[in-house]
Amino acid sequence: MASIFVEYVTDKDSPGYSEGPLGLQVGNYGTLDFMPKERYQNRRVEELTTEEAAVNLVNRFRRQGLFRICKDLMASQDLSNIEDFVRLKVAPLVERIESLEEQIALMKKSKRTAK
């Protein structure tokens, strides 16, 4: 399941942007801090598992324009999910096919030498 990323979009030069948690209560997620995270290039991003929670948060502060849904992070996560799928599902199948090809080549070789 893909996550929905929400970013605190106040200007990085604003007072307090990089200091202290926001501590917002968001539905079943408890309190979100929106602290700068290194893995998101020090953007103040939180990951929510439902689109409904993300939209509710953005709408709750629509007038102030404090939050936005990060489509760029969602796209990178989709790519990561595809890469994980390939690594976990397809790569073992390729290895198995290569193994079978080697076995067939050995069988052909031994059949030729037996003649």
C-alpha positions, 0 to 999 in steps of 0.5 A: 500500500502506498503512503501519502506524504504531507509536507509543512510548506512554510518557507524554510527561512521562516522563524522556527521552520527547522526548530521544534516539532509542530505537534499536530493531532491528526486522527488515528495517527496521534501527534505528528511532529513534522520535523525536518527529515534527512531522508526527505532532504530535510523537508518537514514531511510526514507519511500517512497511510490513508488519503483521507487523513492527508486530505483532511489535514491539508483542508484543515489548514487550507486558509493558512496554506501550511500543508500540501500533499507531496506528489513527488515523494509518492512518485518516488515511492511508487518507483521504489515499490516497483524496484522492490517487487522486481527484486523480490519476485522477478530476480529469483525467477531469473536466477532459477531460469539461469540455473535450469539453462546451466543444467540443460547445457550440462545435460547436452554436454554429457549426452554428446560425450556419451556418444 
